[in-house]
């Protein structure tokens, strides 16, 4: 639960920077995979 806030804020930041859904989704998937490992 402790990583949810930084990840969501990162997601918002990247979403605003790129404004590209596919890039944002890919980035989130990579982040989730990295957190799990």
mmCIF file as Biopython writes it, N, C-alpha, C and O atoms, coordinates in Angstrom:
data_model
#
loop_
_atom_site.group_PDB
_atom_site.id
_atom_site.type_symbol
_atom_site.label_atom_id
_atom_site.label_alt_id
_atom_site.label_comp_id
_atom_site.label_asym_id
_atom_site.label_entity_id
_atom_site.label_seq_id
_atom_site.pdbx_PDB_ins_code
_atom_site.Cartn_x
_atom_site.Cartn_y
_atom_site.Cartn_z
_atom_site.occupancy
_atom_site.B_iso_or_equiv
_atom_site.auth_seq_id
_atom_site.auth_asym_id
_atom_site.pdbx_PDB_model_num
ATOM 1   N N  . UNK A ? 1  ? 0.841  -1.204 0.000   1.0 0.0 1  A 1 
ATOM 2   C CA . UNK A ? 1  ? 0.000  0.000  0.000   1.0 0.0 1  A 1 
ATOM 3   C C  . UNK A ? 1  ? 0.878  1.257  0.000   1.0 0.0 1  A 1 
ATOM 4   O O  . UNK A ? 1  ? 0.462  2.313  -0.476  1.0 0.0 1  A 1 
ATOM 5   N N  . UNK A ? 2  ? 2.081  1.132  0.533   1.0 0.0 2  A 1 
ATOM 6   C CA . UNK A ? 2  ? 2.967  2.282  0.633   1.0 0.0 2  A 1 
ATOM 7   C C  . UNK A ? 2  ? 3.490  2.786  -0.699  1.0 0.0 2  A 1 
ATOM 8   O O  . UNK A ? 2  ? 3.895  3.942  -0.823  1.0 0.0 2  A 1 
ATOM 9   N N  . UNK A ? 3  ? 3.478  1.895  -1.711  1.0 0.0 3  A 1 
ATOM 10  C CA . UNK A ? 3  ? 3.998  2.303  -3.021  1.0 0.0 3  A 1 
ATOM 11  C C  . UNK A ? 3  ? 2.905  2.869  -3.918  1.0 0.0 3  A 1 
ATOM 12  O O  . UNK A ? 3  ? 3.200  3.420  -4.979  1.0 0.0 3  A 1 
ATOM 13  N N  . UNK A ? 4  ? 1.649  2.741  -3.507  1.0 0.0 4  A 1 
ATOM 14  C CA . UNK A ? 4  ? 0.540  3.166  -4.368  1.0 0.0 4  A 1 
ATOM 15  C C  . UNK A ? 4  ? 0.574  4.660  -4.650  1.0 0.0 4  A 1 
ATOM 16  O O  . UNK A ? 4  ? 0.377  5.086  -5.788  1.0 0.0 4  A 1 
ATOM 17  N N  . UNK A ? 5  ? 0.824  5.456  -3.617  1.0 0.0 5  A 1 
ATOM 18  C CA . UNK A ? 5  ? 0.796  6.915  -3.777  1.0 0.0 5  A 1 
ATOM 19  C C  . UNK A ? 5  ? 1.892  7.428  -4.703  1.0 0.0 5  A 1 
ATOM 20  O O  . UNK A ? 5  ? 1.592  8.177  -5.633  1.0 0.0 5  A 1 
ATOM 21  N N  . UNK A ? 6  ? 3.166  7.048  -4.480  1.0 0.0 6  A 1 
ATOM 22  C CA . UNK A ? 6  ? 4.211  7.491  -5.419  1.0 0.0 6  A 1 
ATOM 23  C C  . UNK A ? 6  ? 3.981  7.002  -6.840  1.0 0.0 6  A 1 
ATOM 24  O O  . UNK A ? 6  ? 4.249  7.726  -7.799  1.0 0.0 6  A 1 
ATOM 25  N N  . UNK A ? 7  ? 3.484  5.777  -6.981  1.0 0.0 7  A 1 
ATOM 26  C CA . UNK A ? 7  ? 3.221  5.239  -8.320  1.0 0.0 7  A 1 
ATOM 27  C C  . UNK A ? 7  ? 2.102  6.015  -9.000  1.0 0.0 7  A 1 
ATOM 28  O O  . UNK A ? 7  ? 2.199  6.333  -10.186 1.0 0.0 7  A 1 
ATOM 29  N N  . UNK A ? 8  ? 1.038  6.323  -8.258  1.0 0.0 8  A 1 
ATOM 30  C CA . UNK A ? 8  ? -0.079 7.058  -8.852  1.0 0.0 8  A 1 
ATOM 31  C C  . UNK A ? 8  ? 0.324  8.481  -9.217  1.0 0.0 8  A 1 
ATOM 32  O O  . UNK A ? 8  ? -0.115 9.017  -10.235 1.0 0.0 8  A 1 
ATOM 33  N N  . UNK A ? 9  ? 1.168  9.092  -8.376  1.0 0.0 9  A 1 
ATOM 34  C CA . UNK A ? 9  ? 1.637  10.443 -8.690  1.0 0.0 9  A 1 
ATOM 35  C C  . UNK A ? 9  ? 2.588  10.419 -9.879  1.0 0.0 9  A 1 
ATOM 36  O O  . UNK A ? 9  ? 2.579  11.334 -10.704 1.0 0.0 9  A 1 
ATOM 37  N N  . UNK A ? 10 ? 3.414  9.365  -9.970  1.0 0.0 10 A 1 
ATOM 38  C CA . UNK A ? 10 ? 4.280  9.176  -11.136 1.0 0.0 10 A 1 
ATOM 39  C C  . UNK A ? 10 ? 3.429  9.024  -12.385 1.0 0.0 10 A 1 
ATOM 40  O O  . UNK A ? 10 ? 3.717  9.616  -13.425 1.0 0.0 10 A 1 
ATOM 41  N N  . UNK A ? 11 ? 2.372  8.219  -12.270 1.0 0.0 11 A 1 
ATOM 42  C CA . UNK A ? 11 ? 1.468  7.981  -13.396 1.0 0.0 11 A 1 
ATOM 43  C C  . UNK A ? 11 ? 0.847  9.293  -13.866 1.0 0.0 11 A 1 
ATOM 44  O O  . UNK A ? 11 ? 0.785  9.567  -15.064 1.0 0.0 11 A 1 
ATOM 45  N N  . UNK A ? 12 ? 0.392  10.094 -12.918 1.0 0.0 12 A 1 
ATOM 46  C CA . UNK A ? 12 ? -0.210 11.382 -13.255 1.0 0.0 12 A 1 
ATOM 47  C C  . UNK A ? 12 ? 0.807  12.296 -13.930 1.0 0.0 12 A 1 
ATOM 48  O O  . UNK A ? 12 ? 0.490  12.976 -14.906 1.0 0.0 12 A 1 
ATOM 49  N N  . UNK A ? 13 ? 2.030  12.307 -13.404 1.0 0.0 13 A 1 
ATOM 50  C CA . UNK A ? 13 ? 3.090  13.137 -13.969 1.0 0.0 13 A 1 
ATOM 51  C C  . UNK A ? 13 ? 3.412  12.743 -15.397 1.0 0.0 13 A 1 
ATOM 52  O O  . UNK A ? 13 ? 3.498  13.596 -16.280 1.0 0.0 13 A 1 
ATOM 53  N N  . UNK A ? 14 ? 3.590  11.449 -15.622 1.0 0.0 14 A 1 
ATOM 54  C CA . UNK A ? 14 ? 3.908  10.974 -16.964 1.0 0.0 14 A 1 
ATOM 55  C C  . UNK A ? 14 ? 2.723  11.163 -17.905 1.0 0.0 14 A 1 
ATOM 56  O O  . UNK A ? 14 ? 2.906  11.464 -19.084 1.0 0.0 14 A 1 
ATOM 57  N N  . UNK A ? 15 ? 1.518  10.988 -17.388 1.0 0.0 15 A 1 
ATOM 58  C CA . UNK A ? 15 ? 0.319  11.166 -18.202 1.0 0.0 15 A 1 
ATOM 59  C C  . UNK A ? 15 ? 0.219  12.605 -18.698 1.0 0.0 15 A 1 
ATOM 60  O O  . UNK A ? 15 ? -0.144 12.856 -19.847 1.0 0.0 15 A 1 
ATOM 61  N N  . UNK A ? 16 ? 0.546  13.543 -17.816 1.0 0.0 16 A 1 
ATOM 62  C CA . UNK A ? 16 ? 0.489  14.953 -18.180 1.0 0.0 16 A 1 
ATOM 63  C C  . UNK A ? 16 ? 1.618  15.316 -19.140 1.0 0.0 16 A 1 
ATOM 64  O O  . UNK A ? 16 ? 1.441  16.158 -20.020 1.0 0.0 16 A 1 
ATOM 65  N N  . UNK A ? 17 ? 2.783  14.679 -18.970 1.0 0.0 17 A 1 
ATOM 66  C CA . UNK A ? 17 ? 3.929  14.969 -19.832 1.0 0.0 17 A 1 
ATOM 67  C C  . UNK A ? 17 ? 3.726  14.424 -21.240 1.0 0.0 17 A 1 
ATOM 68  O O  . UNK A ? 17 ? 3.957  15.125 -22.225 1.0 0.0 17 A 1 
ATOM 69  N N  . UNK A ? 18 ? 3.291  13.168 -21.327 1.0 0.0 18 A 1 
ATOM 70  C CA . UNK A ? 18 ? 3.218  12.506 -22.627 1.0 0.0 18 A 1 
ATOM 71  C C  . UNK A ? 18 ? 1.860  12.704 -23.301 1.0 0.0 18 A 1 
ATOM 72  O O  . UNK A ? 18 ? 1.779  12.847 -24.521 1.0 0.0 18 A 1 
ATOM 73  N N  . UNK A ? 19 ? 0.786  12.712 -22.489 1.0 0.0 19 A 1 
ATOM 74  C CA . UNK A ? 19 ? -0.585 12.744 -23.013 1.0 0.0 19 A 1 
ATOM 75  C C  . UNK A ? 19 ? -0.774 11.644 -24.051 1.0 0.0 19 A 1 
ATOM 76  O O  . UNK A ? 19 ? -1.436 11.835 -25.071 1.0 0.0 19 A 1 
ATOM 77  N N  . UNK A ? 20 ? -0.178 10.485 -23.766 1.0 0.0 20 A 1 
ATOM 78  C CA . UNK A ? 20 ? -0.239 9.356  -24.683 1.0 0.0 20 A 1 
ATOM 79  C C  . UNK A ? 20 ? -0.606 8.127  -23.858 1.0 0.0 20 A 1 
ATOM 80  O O  . UNK A ? 20 ? 0.205  7.618  -23.084 1.0 0.0 20 A 1 
ATOM 81  N N  . UNK A ? 21 ? -1.845 7.656  -24.034 1.0 0.0 21 A 1 
ATOM 82  C CA . UNK A ? 21 ? -2.363 6.564  -23.213 1.0 0.0 21 A 1 
ATOM 83  C C  . UNK A ? 21 ? -1.519 5.296  -23.295 1.0 0.0 21 A 1 
ATOM 84  O O  . UNK A ? 21 ? -1.232 4.674  -22.272 1.0 0.0 21 A 1 
ATOM 85  N N  . UNK A ? 22 ? -1.119 4.911  -24.507 1.0 0.0 22 A 1 
ATOM 86  C CA . UNK A ? 22 ? -0.390 3.657  -24.672 1.0 0.0 22 A 1 
ATOM 87  C C  . UNK A ? 22 ? 0.951  3.703  -23.945 1.0 0.0 22 A 1 
ATOM 88  O O  . UNK A ? 22 ? 1.364  2.724  -23.323 1.0 0.0 22 A 1 
ATOM 89  N N  . UNK A ? 23 ? 1.624  4.847  -24.029 1.0 0.0 23 A 1 
ATOM 90  C CA . UNK A ? 23 ? 2.898  5.018  -23.329 1.0 0.0 23 A 1 
ATOM 91  C C  . UNK A ? 23 ? 2.691  4.925  -21.825 1.0 0.0 23 A 1 
ATOM 92  O O  . UNK A ? 23 ? 3.474  4.282  -21.126 1.0 0.0 23 A 1 
ATOM 93  N N  . UNK A ? 24 ? 1.639  5.563  -21.326 1.0 0.0 24 A 1 
ATOM 94  C CA . UNK A ? 24 ? 1.364  5.595  -19.895 1.0 0.0 24 A 1 
ATOM 95  C C  . UNK A ? 24 ? 1.057  4.202  -19.364 1.0 0.0 24 A 1 
ATOM 96  O O  . UNK A ? 24 ? 1.563  3.799  -18.317 1.0 0.0 24 A 1 
ATOM 97  N N  . UNK A ? 25 ? 0.215  3.466  -20.105 1.0 0.0 25 A 1 
ATOM 98  C CA . UNK A ? 25 ? -0.142 2.103  -19.700 1.0 0.0 25 A 1 
ATOM 99  C C  . UNK A ? 25 ? 1.095  1.216  -19.672 1.0 0.0 25 A 1 
ATOM 100 O O  . UNK A ? 25 ? 1.290  0.439  -18.737 1.0 0.0 25 A 1 
ATOM 101 N N  . UNK A ? 26 ? 1.933  1.337  -20.704 1.0 0.0 26 A 1 
ATOM 102 C CA . UNK A ? 26 ? 3.165  0.551  -20.774 1.0 0.0 26 A 1 
ATOM 103 C C  . UNK A ? 26 ? 4.068  0.856  -19.585 1.0 0.0 26 A 1 
ATOM 104 O O  . UNK A ? 26 ? 4.646  -0.048 -18.981 1.0 0.0 26 A 1 
ATOM 105 N N  . UNK A ? 27 ? 4.183  2.134  -19.257 1.0 0.0 27 A 1 
ATOM 106 C CA . UNK A ? 27 ? 5.031  2.561  -18.148 1.0 0.0 27 A 1 
ATOM 107 C C  . UNK A ? 27 ? 4.521  1.999  -16.821 1.0 0.0 27 A 1 
ATOM 108 O O  . UNK A ? 27 ? 5.306  1.535  -15.994 1.0 0.0 27 A 1 
ATOM 109 N N  . UNK A ? 28 ? 3.209  2.043  -16.627 1.0 0.0 28 A 1 
ATOM 110 C CA . UNK A ? 28 ? 2.602  1.523  -15.402 1.0 0.0 28 A 1 
ATOM 111 C C  . UNK A ? 28 ? 2.841  0.021  -15.280 1.0 0.0 28 A 1 
ATOM 112 O O  . UNK A ? 28 ? 3.157  -0.474 -14.198 1.0 0.0 28 A 1 
ATOM 113 N N  . UNK A ? 29 ? 2.691  -0.705 -16.393 1.0 0.0 29 A 1 
ATOM 114 C CA . UNK A ? 29 ? 2.928  -2.146 -16.376 1.0 0.0 29 A 1 
ATOM 115 C C  . UNK A ? 29 ? 4.370  -2.461 -16.007 1.0 0.0 29 A 1 
ATOM 116 O O  . UNK A ? 29 ? 4.628  -3.389 -15.240 1.0 0.0 29 A 1 
ATOM 117 N N  . UNK A ? 30 ? 5.308  -1.694 -16.548 1.0 0.0 30 A 1 
ATOM 118 C CA . UNK A ? 30 ? 6.726  -1.878 -16.231 1.0 0.0 30 A 1 
ATOM 119 C C  . UNK A ? 30 ? 6.978  -1.600 -14.752 1.0 0.0 30 A 1 
ATOM 120 O O  . UNK A ? 30 ? 7.702  -2.344 -14.090 1.0 0.0 30 A 1 
ATOM 121 N N  . UNK A ? 31 ? 6.377  -0.526 -14.236 1.0 0.0 31 A 1 
ATOM 122 C CA . UNK A ? 31 ? 6.538  -0.181 -12.823 1.0 0.0 31 A 1 
ATOM 123 C C  . UNK A ? 31 ? 5.989  -1.276 -11.912 1.0 0.0 31 A 1 
ATOM 124 O O  . UNK A ? 31 ? 6.630  -1.648 -10.929 1.0 0.0 31 A 1 
ATOM 125 N N  . UNK A ? 32 ? 4.802  -1.794 -12.238 1.0 0.0 32 A 1 
ATOM 126 C CA . UNK A ? 32 ? 4.186  -2.860 -11.444 1.0 0.0 32 A 1 
ATOM 127 C C  . UNK A ? 32 ? 5.065  -4.103 -11.456 1.0 0.0 32 A 1 
ATOM 128 O O  . UNK A ? 32 ? 5.265  -4.739 -10.421 1.0 0.0 32 A 1 
ATOM 129 N N  . UNK A ? 33 ? 5.589  -4.448 -12.633 1.0 0.0 33 A 1 
ATOM 130 C CA . UNK A ? 33 ? 6.455  -5.615 -12.768 1.0 0.0 33 A 1 
ATOM 131 C C  . UNK A ? 33 ? 7.719  -5.438 -11.937 1.0 0.0 33 A 1 
ATOM 132 O O  . UNK A ? 33 ? 8.191  -6.387 -11.311 1.0 0.0 33 A 1 
ATOM 133 N N  . UNK A ? 34 ? 8.270  -4.221 -11.931 1.0 0.0 34 A 1 
ATOM 134 C CA . UNK A ? 34 ? 9.493  -3.913 -11.179 1.0 0.0 34 A 1 
ATOM 135 C C  . UNK A ? 34 ? 9.243  -3.992 -9.675  1.0 0.0 34 A 1 
ATOM 136 O O  . UNK A ? 34 ? 10.090 -4.479 -8.925  1.0 0.0 34 A 1 
ATOM 137 N N  . UNK A ? 35 ? 8.078  -3.511 -9.236  1.0 0.0 35 A 1 
ATOM 138 C CA . UNK A ? 35 ? 7.730  -3.536 -7.815  1.0 0.0 35 A 1 
ATOM 139 C C  . UNK A ? 35 ? 7.539  -4.978 -7.327  1.0 0.0 35 A 1 
ATOM 140 O O  . UNK A ? 35 ? 7.930  -5.314 -6.209  1.0 0.0 35 A 1 
ATOM 141 N N  . UNK A ? 36 ? 6.941  -5.821 -8.165  1.0 0.0 36 A 1 
ATOM 142 C CA . UNK A ? 36 ? 6.679  -7.213 -7.790  1.0 0.0 36 A 1 
ATOM 143 C C  . UNK A ? 36 ? 7.967  -8.010 -7.638  1.0 0.0 36 A 1 
ATOM 144 O O  . UNK A ? 36 ? 8.048  -8.880 -6.771  1.0 0.0 36 A 1 
ATOM 145 N N  . UNK A ? 37 ? 8.964  -7.738 -8.453  1.0 0.0 37 A 1 
ATOM 146 C CA . UNK A ? 37 ? 10.196 -8.528 -8.452  1.0 0.0 37 A 1 
ATOM 147 C C  . UNK A ? 37 ? 11.085 -8.234 -7.242  1.0 0.0 37 A 1 
ATOM 148 O O  . UNK A ? 37 ? 12.157 -8.823 -7.104  1.0 0.0 37 A 1 
#
